[in-house]
Amino acid sequence: MLPNTKFSQSSPQLLHPPTAAASLPVLHNIPAPPCFPILKPLKFTRRELTICGNSSLLLLLASQALEPLYPSKAQAEENPPANNQQEENVTTPSPNCSNKVPTKRAFLDIAIDGEPVGRIVVGLYGDEVPAGAGRFISIVSGAAGISYRRKEFIKIMPNYVQHGGLRSYGVDAELAKRTGSNLAIENLREEWERIYENCPGVKNFAGTVSISVSDPSKPPPKLKLVARKGKLEIDQEELGTDPNGTEFVISIKDSPELDASALVVGEVLEGMEVVKRIGQVKTVQENTGSPYFRAAKLIGDKRAVVAERGFNRPYSKVVITNCGLMD
């Protein structure tokens, strides 16, 4: 089949260049204005655009995050006193943290298995911790309607000894109620939070007397399903009870483990040898390393909680036979 001759023949116009009359004006003869440079279009791939966008976003976020750390010169000149005041608050502790002066003195007569072993004299910080010292004074003096008299020490640890305090039920609660005494612990916790934040470092040194405001060995609440009015609801089951603000501890050695649960209200002025004598009483051996106890503790068995309360309890009966204020 022969090709179409009409399209196979070359056009004379295509073979010869156009005449000068029909040609376009030469651009290089026209000077370009200097204020409008000719820019070549730039082409970016999607990957390059994505990388550039992410980098710009990261730089923006980094500049906003570093702005509080590196303020501008105008901002630094505008608020220099506030920054200096904040630095002083952070670095300068409260002067009352280390220079506490006892304002009241109380005594505790101790007996072990009915045998008197001596007297402990406690100096109370009435100015620094008025709520905690006032609670201890009201119980020791009997102003609360009940006192520490004939109450036992319930736990003996290597670093401290713990007194059981008063009970929140039964005869103790009834006697306290008759005098209008409030055994609530909220005000003690607020005072403990203030001391804990303002006074860094160890607070329960050897010889200090503290009131327990929380139980560090108390397990966290356990979630359980409860049927109420034909519906299943999630409720929290708390194991153990919080102290009522009457239990106190006396440190034999420095006890930083007590800082998160006890409010320091005083110090031992006399009778530290009596405290050490209490610390030498034989106690129930702690058995937390037993695999049976660990398994029961893991599954939340209440029997493990009851057994844990019996650990470190003294075999002998350590009792406060008499107590009161000395001045």
C-alpha positions in Angstrom: 0.0 0.0 0.0 1.5 3.3 -1.1 1.8 6.1 1.5 -0.2 9.3 1.1 1.9 11.6 -1.0 0.1 14.6 0.4 1.6 14.0 3.9 4.9 12.5 2.8 6.1 15.5 0.9 7.8 18.1 3.0 6.4 21.5 3.1 8.6 24.2 1.8 7.8 26.4 4.7 9.2 23.8 7.1 12.5 23.5 5.1 13.3 27.2 4.9 13.5 29.4 8.0 11.0 32.2 8.4 11.8 35.6 7.1 13.1 38.4 9.3 9.8 40.2 8.9 7.8 37.4 10.4 10.4 36.5 13.1 9.7 37.3 16.8 11.5 40.3 18.4 14.9 39.4 19.9 14.6 39.4 23.7 18.2 40.0 24.5 18.1 43.4 22.8 15.5 44.6 25.3 17.1 45.3 28.7 15.3 43.7 31.6 14.5 46.0 34.5 16.8 45.3 37.4 14.0 45.2 40.0 12.3 42.2 38.4 14.8 39.4 38.0 13.8 36.4 36.0 13.3 33.4 38.3 13.3 29.9 37.1 10.5 27.7 38.4 11.6 25.1 41.1 10.2 21.6 41.1 10.0 19.5 44.3 9.0 15.9 44.7 6.3 14.9 47.3 9.0 13.4 49.5 11.0 16.6 49.6 7.9 18.7 50.3 7.0 16.3 53.2 10.5 16.5 54.7 10.6 20.3 54.5 7.1 20.6 56.1 8.0 18.2 59.0 11.3 20.1 59.5 9.6 23.4 59.7 7.0 22.1 62.2 9.7 20.7 64.4 11.6 23.9 64.3 8.5 25.8 65.3 7.7 23.5 68.2 11.3 23.6 69.4 11.4 27.4 69.4 8.1 27.5 71.4 9.5 24.9 73.9 12.8 26.7 74.4 11.2 30.2 74.7 10.6 29.9 78.5 14.1 28.7 79.0 15.8 31.4 76.9 13.6 34.5 77.1 14.3 37.4 75.0 16.3 40.4 76.3 13.2 42.5 76.6 11.4 39.9 78.7 14.5 39.4 80.9 14.7 43.1 81.5 11.0 43.4 82.2 10.7 40.8 85.0 14.0 40.3 86.8 12.7 40.5 90.3 10.1 37.7 89.8 12.8 35.3 88.5 15.1 36.1 91.3 12.3 35.6 93.8 11.5 32.2 92.4 15.1 31.1 92.6 15.3 32.2 96.2 12.1 30.2 97.0 13.6 27.1 95.4 17.1 27.2 96.9 16.3 28.7 100.3 14.6 26.3 102.8 12.4 27.4 105.6 14.4 28.5 108.7 12.1 26.5 111.0 13.1 23.1 109.4 16.3 22.7 111.3 15.9 25.2 114.2 12.9 23.8 116.1 12.5 24.7 119.7 10.2 22.6 122.0 7.5 24.6 123.7 5.9 21.9 125.9 7.3 18.8 127.6 5.4 15.5 128.2 6.4 12.3 129.9 5.7 8.6 129.1 6.3 6.0 131.8 7.1 2.6 130.2 6.8 -1.0 131.5 7.7 -4.3 129.7 5.7 -7.3 130.9 4.7 -5.3 134.0 8.3 -4.3 134.9 9.0 -0.5 134.9 11.9 0.3 132.6 12.0 4.1 132.9 10.5 7.4 131.7 10.7 9.1 128.3 10.5 12.9 128.2 9.3 14.4 124.9 9.7 18.0 123.8 6.8 19.2 121.5 7.1 21.8 118.7 4.1 23.9 119.4 5.1 26.8 117.1 6.2 24.9 114.0 3.4 22.2 114.0 0.6 23.5 116.1 -2.0 20.9 114.9 0.2 17.9 115.5 1.7 19.1 118.8 -1.8 20.1 120.0 -3.2 16.6 119.1 -0.4 14.9 121.1 -0.7 17.3 124.1 -4.5 16.8 124.3 -4.1 13.0 124.4 -1.2 12.9 126.7 -2.8 15.3 129.2 -6.2 13.5 129.0 -8.0 16.7 127.7 -9.3 14.6 124.8 -11.3 12.4 127.2 -8.9 9.5 126.7 -5.1 9.2 126.9 -2.2 6.9 126.0 -2.3 5.4 129.5 -2.4 1.6 129.4 -2.0 1.6 125.6 0.6 -0.7 124.0 3.4 -0.4 121.4 2.3 -2.6 118.5 5.4 -2.6 116.2 9.1 -2.7 116.7 11.3 -2.0 113.7 15.1 -1.8 113.5 14.9 2.0 113.1 11.8 2.9 115.1 9.1 1.8 117.6 5.4 2.4 116.9 2.6 2.9 119.4 -0.9 1.7 118.6 -2.6 5.0 119.7 -6.4 5.1 120.3 -9.1 3.1 118.7 -11.7 4.8 116.4 -14.4 2.6 117.8 -15.6 1.2 121.2 -14.7 2.8 124.5 -12.0 5.1 123.2 -14.3 6.7 120.6 -17.1 7.1 123.2 -14.9 8.8 125.7 -13.5 11.1 123.1 -17.0 11.9 121.8 -18.2 12.9 125.3 -15.6 15.7 125.5 -16.3 16.9 122.0 -12.8 15.9 120.8 -12.4 15.5 117.0 -10.0 12.7 116.0 -10.2 13.6 112.3 -6.9 13.5 110.5 -7.5 16.0 107.7 -5.8 19.0 109.5 -2.8 16.8 110.3 -2.4 15.8 106.7 -2.5 19.4 105.6 0.2 20.3 108.1 2.3 17.3 107.0 2.0 18.4 103.3 3.2 21.9 104.2 6.2 20.5 106.1 7.0 17.9 103.5 7.1 20.5 100.7 8.9 23.3 102.5 11.5 21.2 104.3 13.7 19.0 102.0 15.8 16.2 103.3 15.3 13.7 106.1 12.8 14.8 108.7 12.6 11.7 111.0 16.0 11.8 112.6 17.1 9.7 115.5 15.2 10.7 118.6 12.2 12.4 116.8 8.6 11.7 117.8 6.1 11.6 114.9 2.3 11.1 114.5 1.3 8.7 111.7 -0.9 10.3 109.1 -1.0 7.5 106.6 -0.2 3.8 106.4 2.7 3.2 103.9 2.1 -0.6 103.9 -1.6 -0.2 103.0 -2.2 -1.9 99.6 -3.9 0.2 96.8 -7.6 -0.1 96.3 -8.8 -3.1 94.3 -11.4 -2.9 91.6 -14.4 -5.2 91.8 -17.8 -5.7 90.2 -20.8 -5.0 92.4 -24.5 -5.6 91.6 -26.6 -2.6 92.5 -30.3 -2.3 91.5 -29.9 -5.0 88.8 -26.9 -3.3 87.3 -23.2 -4.2 87.5 -21.0 -1.3 88.7 -17.3 -1.0 89.3 -16.4 -0.3 92.9 -13.2 0.0 94.8 -12.4 -2.4 97.7 -9.9 -0.9 100.1 -7.9 -3.3 102.2 -6.9 -2.1 105.6 -7.7 1.2 107.4 -5.9 4.5 107.7 -4.6 5.6 111.1 -6.8 8.0 113.0 -4.1 10.5 113.9 -3.3 9.1 117.4 -0.6 6.5 116.5 2.9 7.8 117.0 6.5 6.6 116.4 9.8 7.2 118.1 12.9 6.9 115.9 15.8 5.0 117.2 17.9 5.8 114.1 17.4 8.1 111.2 14.2 6.8 109.5 13.7 8.4 106.1 11.1 5.7 105.3 8.8 7.5 107.7 8.9 10.9 106.0 6.1 10.0 103.6 3.7 8.8 106.3 4.5 10.6 109.6 4.4 14.2 110.9 7.3 15.1 113.2 5.8 16.8 116.3 8.7 16.6 118.8 11.9 15.0 120.0 13.1 12.9 122.9 14.8 15.1 125.5 15.4 12.4 128.1 15.1 8.6 128.3 16.6 7.6 124.9 18.0 4.5 126.6 14.4 3.5 127.4 13.5 3.7 123.7 16.5 1.5 122.8 15.4 -1.0 125.4 12.0 -1.2 123.7 13.7 -1.7 120.4 15.5 -4.8 121.8 12.2 -6.7 122.6 11.8 -9.8 120.5 9.2 -9.6 117.8 7.2 -11.8 115.4 9.5 -12.7 112.5 8.6 -11.1 109.2 7.8 -13.7 106.6 7.3 -11.7 103.5 9.8 -13.8 101.5 7.6 -16.9 101.7 6.2 -18.0 98.3 2.8 -18.7 99.8 2.6 -15.2 101.3 3.8 -13.6 98.1 1.1 -15.5 96.1 -1.6 -14.5 98.5 -0.5 -10.9 98.5 -0.4 -10.9 94.7 -4.0 -12.1 94.3 -5.3 -9.7 97.1 -6.0 -12.4 99.7 -7.2 -10.6 102.9 -5.5 -13.3 105.0 -2.1 -12.0 103.7 -3.1 -8.5 104.9 -4.0 -9.9 108.4 -0.7 -11.8 108.6 1.3 -8.7 107.5 -0.2 -6.8 110.4 1.2 -9.3 112.8 4.8 -9.0 111.5 7.2 -7.2 113.9 4.8 -7.2 116.8 6.5 -7.6 120.2 6.1 -10.9 122.1 6.3 -9.0 125.3 3.7 -6.4 126.4 5.1 -2.9 126.2 2.7 -0.5 127.8 2.6 3.2 128.8 1.7 3.0 132.4 1.3 6.7 133.0 1.6 9.9 130.9 1.0 13.6 131.2 2.5 17.2 130.8 5.4 18.4 132.9 4.9 22.1 132.4 
